[in-house]
């Protein structure tokens, strides 16, 4: 259903929460954002009431999955999106409600890419509206129709080794657990790493990249690095 164009408090409150969190991220270093970058709360929301005409509004494209693809219920669906210009976050609406959102790491510039997550809880045909944000500017929605049929098989008990998947572009990795440590580079979107340790507060993870013998550190933010297996406090505290 197309987003309503009238501006109401019911529509704007969750959206403005996301904007405030994204704006706050611009004033903090990446390492200072030690909690999730914020998912709007509330039963209904749409960015439609925000500024969609600003010159700063990005244009969002859906890379995958394909239109009309069949997916199982109760399993995460990864949706890869990109923009041709700077974006500070993305939001998925389904049936007029916020289904998922992510605020990107601070300092993003130029084209960006992210992997968004949606988890359908029942069968049916769903149209997802995906918005890209750049500050107060919001893109027109890109639409994706998915057919939810059947239930996903169990993925196990999660007792395996901890791994992480990078969900956003321009996520830094460093020589140590903090922004005072040297920045060594940035991960590729979708890159998978092996998590081998943590700092005492579990706000930073020590990870091993494929093809590299030298471990690096990245911030523990579930929107930016999705982990699976035995993670968190179960990991050893390392230097």
N, C-alpha and C positions, 0 to 999 in steps of 0.2 A: 504494500500500500504506500503511495507517495507520502513523503513527510508533510505534515501540516505546516503552513507558512505563517500562521498566527503566532505571536509571541505570548506565551503564558508562563507563569511561574512553574507550573507542573512540567513543562517541556524544558525550561532553561536551567533549573536548579542542578540536575545531575551533570549537564553539559558544562556549566560554569565551574563546577567542582573540578572537572578534568582540566579546564583551561587554567584555573588557579594553580593546580599542581604542576602543570607543564611550565607555567611562567615561573614558578618557584624553582623548578629545575634549572632554568636559565641562569639563576643567580647563585647556584651551587655547583661545586665541582662534582664530577661523576662519582667520586668516592664518598662524598658527603650524603648521597642519596642512598642510605643503607636500608630503606624500607621500599616496598613496592611503589611504583610511580603513580598508583592510584587508579582504581576502577570506579566510575560513577555509581552511586547507589540510587535506588528508587525504582518504582515499578514501570515508569514510562518515561521515555526521553527521546529527543531527536535534536540534532544540531540545526534543524531547519530555521530556527529563529535567530541564529547567529548570522554574522556577516558572511554571505556567500558571494559577494560582488567585489571584495577587496582584491587589489592586484596581487596580494601576497598569497591568495588561495592556491594550494597545489592542485594538481589533477591526479587522481588515483586510478591505477590500472590493476586488474586482477591477473596474476600470472598463473596460478593454479589454486584449486582444481578446476577442471573443465566445467562449462555450463551444463547443467543437467546430470552431473555425475551422481551415481548412487553411493551412499555412505551408510554405515551401520549406526544404530542408536547407541547411546551411552559410550561413545568413544570419541576422543578428541579429533577434530578435523583441523588440519593445518591449512591455512589460507595464506598463500604468499602474495604480497602486494608490493607495488613500487610507485614512486612518483617521479616526475620529471624535474621537480624543484624542491626546495627545503620544506620539510614537514616536521612538526613537533609531536605528533601523535596520530593514532588511528582509532576509529570506533566502528563496531558492528552493531547494527540494529536489526532485529527480527520481529516482525509484527508490531512495530512501533515501540519496542522495548530495547533497552541497551542489553546486548548479549555479551559483549566483550569490548575491552578498550585497552590501549597501551599508550603511555607517554614515553617518548624516545629519550635516550641519553642526551644530556645537555650539550650544546655546541654543535648540533647537527647543521650541516649546510649542504646545499646542492641536492641532487637526486638521492633518494634513500629507498631502502627496502626493509620489509619486516615480515615476519611470519605470525599471523594472528591465529587465535585458537577459538573454535566454537565447538561446543559439545551438546548435540541434540539429545533430548531425553525421551523422545517418542517418535513413532513413525509418521510420515507425511511428506508433503512437498513444501519446501520453505524457500522464500526469497529473502536473501540477505542484502542489506544496504550497507555499503562500506564507505566511510568518510575519511578523508585525510585532513588534518588540522595543521595550521601554521599560525600559532598565536591565536588571535581572535578570528582569523580567516578560515573558512571551512569549504571544502570542495563540494561539488555536486556529487551525489552518491553514485558509486559503481555497483551494479546489481549482479547477484549470483544466485541462481536457482539450483538447489540441491535436493535430491530425493533420498529421504531417510527410510531405510527398509531393513528389517531384521535387527539383531542385536550382536554386538561385537563379542568375539570369544574372549575368555579371560586371558589377560596378559601376564599372569603369574602373580607371585606374592610380593614382588618388589624387593627380594632379599639379595639381589645381585650387586655387583660393584657399582659405585656411583658414576654415572655419566651425565654430561650436560650437552644441551643443544642451544646454540646461539640463535636468538629469536629476532634480533634487530641489527641494523647496520651501525657501523661506527662505534662499536663497543670496544673500549680499550682493554688491553692486557698490560700488566706492569711487572716490575722486578720484585715487588713486595706487596704486602697487604695494606695499601693506603695510597692516597694521592700524592704523598710526599715521595713515594717510590718512583723510579724512572718509568716513563711510559715507553714500552717496547714496540707497540704496534696496535693494530686493530684486527679483531676476528672477522672472518667472512660470515655473512648471514647464512644460517643453516649448518654451520660447522659443528661437528661433534667432538667433544673433548672428554678425557678421562679425569674425573675429580679425585685427587689423591690426598688432599689435606685441607685444613681450614685454619683461620686465626682463632684466638680464644673466644671471641664474641660471635663467631660463625657469620660475620658480615662480609668476609672475603674467602674465596676458594682458591686453593692451589690446584692448577690443572695441567695436564699433559696434552699437548697438541699432537695430532698424527704427524709423523715424519720429523719430529723434533725431540732431541734428547734433553732439552732444557725446559723445566717446568716454569710456568708463569702464573700470575695472580689476576683474578678478576672479581668484581664485586658480586656478592650474592643477592641478586635481584631476580625474583621468579618471573617477572615479565621479560627480562632480557636474557636470562639463562635458565632454561627449563631442565630441571634435573630429574633423574629416575634412578631407582635402586636404593642402596643403603647410603644415605647422605646426611647432611646436618650434623648433629652432635655425635653421630656414630663415627664420623671421620676423625682421624688423628689430628691433634694440634701440631702444626709444623712451623718452622722458621721460614 
